[in-house]
Amino acid sequence: TCNTGFTRGGKQWPELLHSALKDAAGTQTLMLANAGVSGDSVVEALARFDHDVARVRPDLTIVCLGSNDANRLDDAAFDEGLGRIVDRLQALGGEVVLRTPTPVWELTPSRIWPGDLKLQAKIARIRALAAARSLPLIDTYAMWQDDERRGALRIAEVMGDAVHTDAVG
């Protein structure tokens, strides 16, 4: 999200989304603020919230957290933190969309990392929060898994490393 080192200088998904939204809206005046920080958990995201998000007063926010939380936070702390982020965004008056992280590519053996129960647990909690609060959900994890199973995507070919997507991803 925030480091073009993973995309080797290529555009990241927020930049691609920004271009697509401007094209769809037929205007160049649409602003996108990328508040993502690689390596952050919900704890760090909450600490930066006022400076990086609230001051912008976004009309729409896509929240994608969970990968870094998988090995750092228990489920209760993750739920509380993600819920607080959603509450604070809704208090600003904007729309909130939750997004699950992409799968992590396991280097040995070379295959998707479906055995990471901690990551899957966080993803299940994101899905549950979206359902409980009637929030839109972009289930990237499920889409990529489904595309891999159908042969429409080779996840290994769109990863810059074991965790981060490259420019194609």
PLY file of the C-alpha trace (Angstrom):
ply
format ascii 1.0
element vertex 169
property float x
property float y
property float z
element edge 168
property int vertex1
property int vertex2
end_header
0.00 0.00 0.00
2.68 2.50 0.87
5.97 1.25 -0.48
6.76 1.09 -4.19
9.77 -1.06 -3.33
7.41 -4.04 -3.37
6.12 -3.10 -6.84
9.64 -2.28 -8.04
8.55 1.27 -8.86
5.25 0.25 -10.46
1.93 1.72 -9.45
0.33 0.35 -6.30
-3.35 -0.57 -5.98
-4.35 2.82 -4.45
-2.87 4.64 -7.46
-4.61 2.30 -9.89
-7.89 2.72 -7.98
-7.51 6.51 -8.05
-7.07 6.50 -11.83
-10.07 4.19 -12.30
-12.28 6.31 -10.03
-11.33 9.54 -11.82
-12.10 7.89 -15.16
-15.44 6.53 -13.92
-16.44 9.89 -12.42
-15.25 11.80 -15.48
-13.26 14.24 -13.36
-9.69 14.86 -12.33
-10.75 16.57 -9.07
-11.25 13.36 -7.12
-8.75 13.11 -4.26
-7.41 9.86 -2.86
-5.47 9.90 0.40
-3.42 6.76 0.99
-3.05 6.36 4.75
-1.72 2.82 4.54
1.57 2.00 6.22
3.22 -1.32 5.50
3.75 -3.29 8.68
1.04 -1.54 10.70
-1.50 -3.37 12.81
-4.80 -1.89 14.01
-2.88 -0.51 17.02
-0.58 1.64 14.88
-3.42 2.56 12.52
-5.45 3.88 15.47
-2.45 5.84 16.75
-2.14 7.59 13.37
-5.89 8.00 12.80
-6.32 11.68 13.67
-3.31 12.85 11.68
-3.58 10.52 8.69
-7.33 10.02 8.31
-9.59 12.28 10.40
-8.04 15.53 9.17
-8.87 14.52 5.58
-12.53 13.76 6.47
-12.87 11.07 3.78
-16.15 10.45 1.98
-15.16 6.81 1.51
-12.53 4.72 3.29
-11.35 1.24 2.34
-9.92 -0.44 5.44
-7.57 -3.36 4.88
-5.88 -4.63 8.01
-5.22 -8.08 9.40
-2.00 -9.44 7.93
0.22 -7.78 10.51
-2.31 -8.40 13.26
-2.32 -12.16 12.65
0.80 -12.83 14.70
0.67 -9.76 16.96
-2.85 -9.41 18.35
-5.31 -11.83 19.83
-8.78 -11.91 18.27
-10.39 -9.75 20.98
-7.80 -6.96 20.57
-8.13 -7.11 16.80
-11.94 -6.94 16.98
-11.80 -4.01 19.38
-9.26 -2.09 17.29
-10.97 -2.68 13.96
-14.34 -1.81 15.50
-12.92 1.45 16.85
-11.54 2.35 13.43
-14.95 1.73 11.84
-16.70 3.72 14.61
-14.35 6.67 14.14
-14.76 6.62 10.36
-18.54 6.49 10.61
-18.47 9.38 13.11
-16.75 11.44 10.40
-19.77 10.80 8.16
-18.07 8.84 5.38
-18.78 5.42 3.95
-16.66 2.48 5.13
-15.70 -0.55 3.07
-13.78 -3.43 4.63
-11.27 -5.39 2.57
-9.55 -8.65 3.42
-5.80 -8.93 2.78
-4.36 -10.94 -0.06
-3.13 -14.47 0.59
0.44 -14.85 1.75
2.69 -16.93 -0.48
4.55 -19.62 1.40
8.10 -19.90 0.09
8.60 -23.51 1.21
6.83 -25.42 -0.08
5.90 -23.09 -2.94
2.14 -22.76 -2.54
-0.54 -20.53 -1.04
-0.41 -20.34 2.73
-3.85 -21.81 3.57
-2.46 -23.35 6.72
-1.98 -20.02 8.46
-4.88 -20.28 10.84
-4.04 -16.97 12.51
-4.39 -15.02 9.23
-7.55 -16.92 8.36
-8.95 -16.14 11.83
-8.40 -12.42 11.31
-10.02 -12.63 7.88
-13.03 -14.41 9.39
-13.30 -11.57 11.92
-13.21 -8.95 9.15
-16.00 -10.80 7.35
-18.01 -11.05 10.57
-17.65 -7.33 11.31
-18.74 -6.45 7.78
-21.81 -8.67 8.13
-22.68 -7.45 11.65
-22.46 -3.80 10.63
-23.88 -4.24 7.11
-20.68 -2.87 5.59
-19.56 -3.59 2.05
-16.78 -6.17 1.93
-14.11 -6.68 -0.70
-13.00 -10.23 0.01
-9.66 -10.15 -1.77
-8.42 -13.23 0.07
-11.37 -15.37 -1.10
-11.28 -13.98 -4.64
-7.59 -14.75 -5.04
-8.00 -18.23 -3.54
-10.96 -18.92 -5.88
-9.08 -17.58 -8.91
-6.07 -19.76 -8.05
-8.28 -22.87 -7.78
-9.96 -22.11 -11.13
-6.61 -21.56 -12.82
-7.37 -17.89 -13.52
-4.53 -16.65 -11.32
-1.15 -17.91 -10.24
-0.60 -16.09 -6.97
3.15 -16.80 -7.01
3.42 -14.80 -10.24
1.91 -11.62 -8.77
3.85 -11.46 -5.52
6.87 -9.23 -4.98
7.83 -11.35 -1.97
6.08 -13.81 0.31
3.71 -11.17 1.70
3.49 -8.20 -0.68
2.06 -8.10 -4.18
4.09 -6.79 -7.07
2.83 -4.21 -9.60
0.78 -6.85 -11.44
-0.76 -8.11 -8.18
0 1
1 2
2 3
3 4
4 5
5 6
6 7
7 8
8 9
9 10
10 11
11 12
12 13
13 14
14 15
15 16
16 17
17 18
18 19
19 20
20 21
21 22
22 23
23 24
24 25
25 26
26 27
27 28
28 29
29 30
30 31
31 32
32 33
33 34
34 35
35 36
36 37
37 38
38 39
39 40
40 41
41 42
42 43
43 44
44 45
45 46
46 47
47 48
48 49
49 50
50 51
51 52
52 53
53 54
54 55
55 56
56 57
57 58
58 59
59 60
60 61
61 62
62 63
63 64
64 65
65 66
66 67
67 68
68 69
69 70
70 71
71 72
72 73
73 74
74 75
75 76
76 77
77 78
78 79
79 80
80 81
81 82
82 83
83 84
84 85
85 86
86 87
87 88
88 89
89 90
90 91
91 92
92 93
93 94
94 95
95 96
96 97
97 98
98 99
99 100
100 101
101 102
102 103
103 104
104 105
105 106
106 107
107 108
108 109
109 110
110 111
111 112
112 113
113 114
114 115
115 116
116 117
117 118
118 119
119 120
120 121
121 122
122 123
123 124
124 125
125 126
126 127
127 128
128 129
129 130
130 131
131 132
132 133
133 134
134 135
135 136
136 137
137 138
138 139
139 140
140 141
141 142
142 143
143 144
144 145
145 146
146 147
147 148
148 149
149 150
150 151
151 152
152 153
153 154
154 155
155 156
156 157
157 158
158 159
159 160
160 161
161 162
162 163
163 164
164 165
165 166
166 167
167 168
